[in-house]
Amino acid sequence: MHHQRWAPEHQPPAAGTLSPPPPPLVITPVIACDPNTDMPTLWLIAREYPHLRKWLIANPKADAALLEYVSQAGGPGVREAFDILFGQPRDDRA
């Protein structure tokens, strides 16, 4: 069976009409603390990336509900990040 290659009969669409989808979002500490990151992404980080929760605390866009969730869920460095946010001195002797 012979396969024929398809070729358009008309001109291709004007430049800019079609574009590839954006690349998948790579979740990093920069995304977690960027105030331009949307709230659904911040909540995704809070739920799915415990090692990045401490960076959410540094995000000025993080609201009380998100910070409460992070506080309750915990994760590496979360307690220390809250101590820094609230200006509480750390006692490393304990």
C-alpha atoms as one frame of an Amber mdcrd trajectory, in Angstrom:
protein
   0.000   0.000   0.000   1.392   3.395  -0.960   0.991   6.231   1.593   0.738
   9.716   0.238   2.036  12.586   2.297  -0.526  15.252   3.034   0.260  18.739
   1.806  -1.945  21.800   2.286  -3.498  23.259  -0.813  -3.488  26.798   0.551
  -0.983  29.015   2.259  -0.148  28.091   5.854  -1.832  30.153   8.590  -0.376
  33.557   9.334   2.511  33.629  11.783   1.324  33.728  15.378  -1.972  31.986
  14.666  -0.744  28.672  15.991   1.659  28.286  18.842   2.894  25.350  20.873
   1.541  24.870  24.382   3.597  26.325  27.214   6.124  23.968  28.754   5.120
  22.207  31.956   5.553  24.323  35.050   8.689  23.416  36.980   7.964  23.953
  40.661  10.937  25.649  42.344  11.548  27.817  45.426  11.438  30.852  43.116
   7.898  29.959  41.990   6.855  29.376  45.620   7.942  32.813  46.826   7.144
  34.829  43.666   4.236  37.234  44.350   3.176  36.827  40.702   2.454  33.122
  41.176  -1.304  32.532  41.136  -3.096  31.200  44.210  -4.036  27.810  42.684
  -0.327  27.150  42.088   0.552  28.253  45.624  -2.034  25.824  46.993  -0.671
  23.074  44.750   2.772  23.679  46.232   1.351  23.656  49.768  -0.413  20.331
  49.207   2.032  18.460  46.990   5.542  19.811  47.681   6.262  19.717  51.440
   9.936  20.570  50.891   8.870  23.906  49.333   6.316  24.964  51.962   8.889
  27.070  53.798   9.230  29.215  50.660   5.493  29.945  50.589   5.902  31.732
  53.913   8.153  34.268  52.178   5.520  34.986  49.509   3.732  38.284  50.196
   0.706  36.942  48.311   0.241  34.038  50.754  -2.977  34.700  52.629  -3.947
  33.649  56.141  -5.644  30.434  54.968  -2.570  29.302  53.047  -0.220  30.146
  55.908  -2.470  28.302  58.368  -2.427  25.239  56.127   1.365  25.363  55.856
   1.647  25.790  59.621  -0.554  22.760  60.280   0.957  20.573  57.520   4.545
  21.386  58.477   7.529  20.299  56.486  11.274  20.798  56.375  12.170  24.308
  57.556   8.585  25.485  58.073   8.941  26.200  61.784  12.171  28.123  61.249
  10.611  30.129  58.419   7.691  31.152  60.647  10.156  32.120  63.380  11.927
  34.381  60.909   8.642  35.845  59.647   7.469  36.700  63.143  10.900  37.804
  64.365  11.165  35.215  67.088  14.709  34.426  68.172  15.837  30.859  67.760
  17.405  28.938  70.589  19.624  26.337  68.965  20.680  24.943  72.344  17.437
  22.987  72.776
